[in-house]
Amino acid sequence: MTITVDVREQVRQRANFACEFCGVTEIDTGGQLTIDHFQPSTKQGSDSLKNLIYCCIRCNQYKLDYWSTHANEPVLWKPRHEPHSKHFLELKDAHFTH
Ligand SMILES: [Zn+2]
């Protein structure tokens, strides 16, 4: 299915024009970011607003179509529903690890 211009705009505004994973903004990158399927469409993810996430190219390329299907695989951070501290540890030098 195709994501309409209206849906794309809703996702952008809901994310306040910033990557929902890392926080980089459209101003930082000089253009619009990507619309990503949190649960990949190749793995039965839908085009619903609930499943769409505003995402910079770097985070999108890092995530690709990862989707855990077994209990022993890491699950993705859900940035609209979970604090980042559940998945990342801020180091003393202000870098993050997971
Ligand atoms: Zn990002």
Backbone and ligand atoms as CSV (ligand in chain L), in Angstrom:
chain,resi,resn,atom,element,x,y,z
A,1,MET,N,N,0.832,-1.184,0.000
A,1,MET,CA,C,0.000,0.000,0.000
A,1,MET,C,C,0.878,1.249,0.000
A,2,THR,N,N,0.277,2.340,-0.376
A,2,THR,CA,C,0.989,3.606,-0.445
A,2,THR,C,C,0.614,4.492,0.727
A,3,ILE,N,N,1.604,5.165,1.279
A,3,ILE,CA,C,1.348,6.111,2.353
A,3,ILE,C,C,0.985,7.444,1.717
A,4,THR,N,N,-0.190,7.939,2.009
A,4,THR,CA,C,-0.664,9.175,1.372
A,4,THR,C,C,0.089,10.389,1.919
A,5,VAL,N,N,-0.007,11.486,1.183
A,5,VAL,CA,C,0.618,12.736,1.610
A,5,VAL,C,C,0.044,13.170,2.960
A,6,ASP,N,N,-1.262,12.999,3.137
A,6,ASP,CA,C,-1.901,13.385,4.409
A,6,ASP,C,C,-1.347,12.567,5.580
A,7,VAL,N,N,-1.213,11.280,5.383
A,7,VAL,CA,C,-0.694,10.418,6.458
A,7,VAL,C,C,0.759,10.783,6.751
A,8,ARG,N,N,1.538,11.006,5.704
A,8,ARG,CA,C,2.938,11.394,5.892
A,8,ARG,C,C,3.024,12.674,6.728
A,9,GLU,N,N,2.165,13.639,6.417
A,9,GLU,CA,C,2.179,14.905,7.146
A,9,GLU,C,C,1.776,14.703,8.610
A,10,GLN,N,N,0.810,13.827,8.842
A,10,GLN,CA,C,0.404,13.535,10.227
A,10,GLN,C,C,1.562,12.923,11.016
A,11,VAL,N,N,2.300,12.025,10.379
A,11,VAL,CA,C,3.433,11.380,11.057
A,11,VAL,C,C,4.516,12.421,11.364
A,12,ARG,N,N,4.785,13.308,10.391
A,12,ARG,CA,C,5.798,14.371,10.598
A,12,ARG,C,C,5.428,15.257,11.773
A,13,GLN,N,N,4.180,15.711,11.772
A,13,GLN,CA,C,3.754,16.646,12.823
A,13,GLN,C,C,3.727,15.961,14.189
A,14,ARG,N,N,3.257,14.712,14.227
A,14,ARG,CA,C,3.207,13.980,15.494
A,14,ARG,C,C,4.611,13.858,16.084
A,15,ALA,N,N,5.618,13.722,15.217
A,15,ALA,CA,C,7.005,13.568,15.666
A,15,ALA,C,C,7.692,14.912,15.880
A,16,ASN,N,N,6.951,15.991,15.656
A,16,ASN,CA,C,7.526,17.328,15.784
A,16,ASN,C,C,8.732,17.506,14.863
A,17,PHE,N,N,8.637,16.899,13.677
A,17,PHE,CA,C,9.621,17.072,12.597
A,17,PHE,C,C,11.020,16.585,12.997
A,18,ALA,N,N,11.057,15.579,13.868
A,18,ALA,CA,C,12.344,15.023,14.325
A,18,ALA,C,C,12.272,13.497,14.332
A,19,CYS,N,N,13.426,12.881,14.162
A,19,CYS,CA,C,13.511,11.422,14.201
A,19,CYS,C,C,13.044,10.933,15.569
A,20,GLU,N,N,12.123,9.984,15.556
A,20,GLU,CA,C,11.582,9.489,16.820
A,20,GLU,C,C,12.577,8.601,17.565
A,21,PHE,N,N,13.600,8.120,16.875
A,21,PHE,CA,C,14.606,7.311,17.550
A,21,PHE,C,C,15.723,8.168,18.142
A,22,CYS,N,N,16.319,9.040,17.346
A,22,CYS,CA,C,17.520,9.741,17.819
A,22,CYS,C,C,17.312,11.236,18.047
A,23,GLY,N,N,16.212,11.789,17.562
A,23,GLY,CA,C,15.914,13.191,17.822
A,23,GLY,C,C,16.471,14.169,16.810
A,24,VAL,N,N,17.209,13.696,15.813
A,24,VAL,CA,C,17.719,14.613,14.802
A,24,VAL,C,C,16.525,15.245,14.069
A,25,THR,N,N,16.633,16.537,13.769
A,25,THR,CA,C,15.487,17.246,13.192
A,25,THR,C,C,15.657,17.466,11.689
A,26,GLU,N,N,14.564,17.896,11.079
A,26,GLU,CA,C,14.624,18.255,9.661
A,26,GLU,C,C,15.597,19.419,9.459
A,27,ILE,N,N,15.662,20.332,10.406
A,27,ILE,CA,C,16.598,21.463,10.305
A,27,ILE,C,C,18.034,20.930,10.352
A,28,ASP,N,N,18.285,19.948,11.226
A,28,ASP,CA,C,19.630,19.367,11.320
A,28,ASP,C,C,20.057,18.740,9.998
A,29,THR,N,N,19.132,18.058,9.346
A,29,THR,CA,C,19.483,17.301,8.144
A,29,THR,C,C,19.272,18.092,6.863
A,30,GLY,N,N,18.539,19.198,6.944
A,30,GLY,CA,C,18.299,20.006,5.759
A,30,GLY,C,C,17.190,19.499,4.871
A,31,GLY,N,N,16.349,18.626,5.395
A,31,GLY,CA,C,15.227,18.130,4.592
A,31,GLY,C,C,14.356,17.200,5.393
A,32,GLN,N,N,13.327,16.713,4.733
A,32,GLN,CA,C,12.413,15.806,5.414
A,32,GLN,C,C,13.087,14.471,5.699
A,33,LEU,N,N,12.612,13.817,6.730
A,33,LEU,CA,C,13.125,12.509,7.120
A,33,LEU,C,C,12.278,11.430,6.436
A,34,THR,N,N,12.487,10.201,6.788
A,34,THR,CA,C,11.767,9.100,6.143
A,34,THR,C,C,10.608,8.642,7.019
A,35,ILE,N,N,9.658,7.999,6.378
A,35,ILE,CA,C,8.572,7.345,7.107
A,35,ILE,C,C,8.925,5.865,7.165
A,36,ASP,N,N,9.005,5.336,8.355
A,36,ASP,CA,C,9.389,3.946,8.535
A,36,ASP,C,C,8.213,3.164,9.111
A,37,HIS,N,N,8.139,1.898,8.727
A,37,HIS,CA,C,7.186,0.994,9.362
A,37,HIS,C,C,7.884,0.411,10.590
A,38,PHE,N,N,7.352,0.709,11.786
A,38,PHE,CA,C,7.978,0.174,12.999
A,38,PHE,C,C,8.055,-1.347,12.895
A,39,GLN,N,N,6.929,-1.985,12.659
A,39,GLN,CA,C,6.946,-3.408,12.293
A,39,GLN,C,C,7.010,-3.435,10.774
A,40,PRO,N,N,8.092,-3.929,10.208
A,40,PRO,CA,C,8.294,-3.827,8.762
A,40,PRO,C,C,7.122,-4.392,7.959
A,41,SER,N,N,6.843,-3.738,6.834
A,41,SER,CA,C,5.757,-4.216,5.978
A,41,SER,C,C,6.072,-5.612,5.439
A,42,THR,N,N,7.360,-5.933,5.332
A,42,THR,CA,C,7.738,-7.277,4.882
A,42,THR,C,C,7.479,-8.329,5.962
A,43,LYS,N,N,7.173,-7.850,7.166
A,43,LYS,CA,C,6.884,-8.768,8.278
A,43,LYS,C,C,5.519,-8.453,8.869
A,44,GLN,N,N,4.574,-8.250,7.976
A,44,GLN,CA,C,3.164,-8.050,8.297
A,44,GLN,C,C,2.865,-6.740,9.008
A,45,GLY,N,N,3.775,-5.758,8.944
A,45,GLY,CA,C,3.485,-4.447,9.518
A,45,GLY,C,C,2.508,-3.693,8.635
A,46,SER,N,N,1.617,-2.952,9.248
A,46,SER,CA,C,0.578,-2.252,8.495
A,46,SER,C,C,1.003,-0.815,8.177
A,47,ASP,N,N,0.187,-0.143,7.373
A,47,ASP,CA,C,0.388,1.275,7.055
A,47,ASP,C,C,-0.382,2.174,8.013
A,48,SER,N,N,-0.862,1.644,9.123
A,48,SER,CA,C,-1.635,2.456,10.064
A,48,SER,C,C,-0.720,3.467,10.753
A,49,LEU,N,N,-1.303,4.575,11.175
A,49,LEU,CA,C,-0.531,5.605,11.881
A,49,LEU,C,C,0.202,5.018,13.078
A,50,LYS,N,N,-0.434,4.094,13.748
A,50,LYS,CA,C,0.161,3.478,14.937
A,50,LYS,C,C,1.482,2.787,14.609
A,51,ASN,N,N,1.598,2.248,13.405
A,51,ASN,CA,C,2.805,1.501,13.030
A,51,ASN,C,C,3.843,2.355,12.300
A,52,LEU,N,N,3.489,3.586,11.957
A,52,LEU,CA,C,4.430,4.428,11.208
A,52,LEU,C,C,5.230,5.289,12.166
A,53,ILE,N,N,6.482,5.510,11.813
A,53,ILE,CA,C,7.378,6.250,12.683
A,53,ILE,C,C,8.234,7.186,11.820
A,54,TYR,N,N,8.427,8.411,12.288
A,54,TYR,CA,C,9.265,9.365,11.570
A,54,TYR,C,C,10.707,9.087,11.944
A,55,CYS,N,N,11.556,8.934,10.957
A,55,CYS,CA,C,12.856,8.316,11.197
A,55,CYS,C,C,13.902,8.909,10.253
A,56,CYS,N,N,15.058,9.259,10.774
A,56,CYS,CA,C,16.129,9.764,9.914
A,56,CYS,C,C,16.699,8.604,9.084
A,57,ILE,N,N,17.396,8.949,8.042
A,57,ILE,CA,C,17.925,7.918,7.143
A,57,ILE,C,C,18.888,6.990,7.881
A,58,ARG,N,N,19.722,7.566,8.737
A,58,ARG,CA,C,20.700,6.743,9.455
A,58,ARG,C,C,20.009,5.707,10.352
A,59,CYS,N,N,19.019,6.133,11.120
A,59,CYS,CA,C,18.294,5.174,11.972
A,59,CYS,C,C,17.532,4.165,11.124
A,60,ASN,N,N,16.956,4.638,10.018
A,60,ASN,CA,C,16.210,3.735,9.146
A,60,ASN,C,C,17.134,2.673,8.564
A,61,GLN,N,N,18.320,3.070,8.125
A,61,GLN,CA,C,19.267,2.106,7.560
A,61,GLN,C,C,19.793,1.155,8.629
A,62,TYR,N,N,19.941,1.641,9.833
A,62,TYR,CA,C,20.419,0.790,10.920
A,62,TYR,C,C,19.368,-0.258,11.281
A,63,LYS,N,N,18.127,0.188,11.320
A,63,LYS,CA,C,17.025,-0.708,11.710
A,63,LYS,C,C,16.683,-1.689,10.601
A,64,LEU,N,N,16.697,-1.207,9.356
A,64,LEU,CA,C,16.289,-2.009,8.190
A,64,LEU,C,C,14.944,-2.675,8.453
A,65,ASP,N,N,14.859,-3.973,8.219
A,65,ASP,CA,C,13.570,-4.634,8.442
A,65,ASP,C,C,13.633,-5.574,9.642
A,66,TYR,N,N,14.465,-5.159,10.626
A,66,TYR,CA,C,14.582,-5.990,11.822
A,66,TYR,C,C,13.242,-6.081,12.540
A,67,TRP,N,N,12.900,-7.250,12.942
A,67,TRP,CA,C,11.706,-7.472,13.745
A,67,TRP,C,C,11.910,-8.778,14.492
A,68,SER,N,N,11.898,-8.716,15.800
A,68,SER,CA,C,12.146,-9.931,16.576
A,68,SER,C,C,10.938,-10.856,16.480
A,69,THR,N,N,11.216,-12.107,16.276
A,69,THR,CA,C,10.138,-13.090,16.180
A,69,THR,C,C,10.275,-14.186,17.237
A,70,HIS,N,N,11.409,-14.187,17.932
A,70,HIS,CA,C,11.615,-15.182,18.975
A,70,HIS,C,C,11.884,-14.479,20.304
A,71,ALA,N,N,11.503,-15.088,21.359
A,71,ALA,CA,C,11.602,-14.485,22.684
A,71,ALA,C,C,13.046,-14.141,23.061
A,72,ASN,N,N,14.018,-14.864,22.512
A,72,ASN,CA,C,15.410,-14.606,22.874
A,72,ASN,C,C,16.064,-13.523,22.015
A,73,GLU,N,N,15.330,-12.931,21.071
A,73,GLU,CA,C,15.883,-11.863,20.240
A,73,GLU,C,C,15.530,-10.510,20.857
A,74,PRO,N,N,16.428,-9.519,20.749
A,74,PRO,CA,C,16.122,-8.200,21.311
A,74,PRO,C,C,14.915,-7.569,20.620
A,75,VAL,N,N,14.100,-6.896,21.392
A,75,VAL,CA,C,12.950,-6.187,20.822
A,75,VAL,C,C,13.346,-4.734,20.598
A,76,LEU,N,N,12.713,-4.120,19.605
A,76,LEU,CA,C,12.997,-2.722,19.290
A,76,LEU,C,C,12.431,-1.799,20.352
A,77,TRP,N,N,13.140,-0.710,20.561
A,77,TRP,CA,C,12.659,0.359,21.429
A,77,TRP,C,C,11.460,1.023,20.749
A,78,LYS,N,N,10.393,1.215,21.504
A,78,LYS,CA,C,9.204,1.898,20.988
A,78,LYS,C,C,9.240,3.327,21.509
A,79,PRO,N,N,9.799,4.264,20.734
A,79,PRO,CA,C,10.062,5.601,21.268
A,79,PRO,C,C,8.828,6.376,21.707
A,80,ARG,N,N,7.660,6.088,21.163
A,80,ARG,CA,C,6.460,6.820,21.606
A,80,ARG,C,C,5.852,6.208,22.863
A,81,HIS,N,N,6.340,5.030,23.271
A,81,HIS,CA,C,5.706,4.318,24.370
A,81,HIS,C,C,6.639,3.942,25.516
A,82,GLU,N,N,7.946,4.018,25.279
A,82,GLU,CA,C,8.882,3.598,26.324
A,82,GLU,C,C,9.957,4.655,26.505
A,83,PRO,N,N,10.408,4.897,27.723
A,83,PRO,CA,C,11.535,5.815,27.911
A,83,PRO,C,C,12.795,5.196,27.310
A,84,HIS,N,N,13.682,6.059,26.772
A,84,HIS,CA,C,14.895,5.522,26.144
A,84,HIS,C,C,15.755,4.764,27.153
A,85,SER,N,N,15.608,5.107,28.429
A,85,SER,CA,C,16.436,4.464,29.448
A,85,SER,C,C,16.148,2.973,29.579
A,86,LYS,N,N,15.025,2.516,29.022
A,86,LYS,CA,C,14.717,1.081,29.069
A,86,LYS,C,C,15.632,0.286,28.133
A,87,HIS,N,N,16.175,0.957,27.096
A,87,HIS,CA,C,16.978,0.249,26.096
A,87,HIS,C,C,18.411,0.752,25.985
A,88,PHE,N,N,18.676,1.968,26.470
A,88,PHE,CA,C,20.001,2.556,26.291
A,88,PHE,C,C,20.571,2.977,27.630
A,89,LEU,N,N,21.867,2.942,27.722
A,89,LEU,CA,C,22.585,3.379,28.908
A,89,LEU,C,C,23.462,4.558,28.525
A,90,GLU,N,N,23.269,5.692,29.180
A,90,GLU,CA,C,24.097,6.868,28.887
A,90,GLU,C,C,25.415,6.737,29.634
A,91,LEU,N,N,26.501,6.801,28.876
A,91,LEU,CA,C,27.829,6.675,29.461
A,91,LEU,C,C,28.288,8.029,30.010
A,92,LYS,N,N,29.350,8.014,30.794
A,92,LYS,CA,C,29.834,9.249,31.407
A,92,LYS,C,C,30.275,10.278,30.383
A,93,ASP,N,N,30.672,9.820,29.197
A,93,ASP,CA,C,31.098,10.755,28.154
A,93,ASP,C,C,29.921,11.221,27.293
A,94,ALA,N,N,28.702,10.958,27.730
A,94,ALA,CA,C,27.464,11.370,27.076
A,94,ALA,C,C,27.121,10.536,25.835
A,95,HIS,N,N,27.910,9.510,25.528
A,95,HIS,CA,C,27.527,8.596,24.461
A,95,HIS,C,C,26.544,7.577,25.029
A,96,PHE,N,N,25.806,6.924,24.133
A,96,PHE,CA,C,24.848,5.924,24.563
A,96,PHE,C,C,25.282,4.540,24.073
A,97,THR,N,N,24.958,3.545,24.847
A,97,THR,CA,C,25.146,2.160,24.427
A,97,THR,C,C,23.836,1.446,24.714
A,98,HIS,N,N,23.667,0.301,24.116
A,98,HIS,CA,C,22.432,-0.469,24.342
A,98,HIS,C,C,22.765,-1.911,24.612
L,1,ZN,ZN,ZN,17.503,8.990,13.818
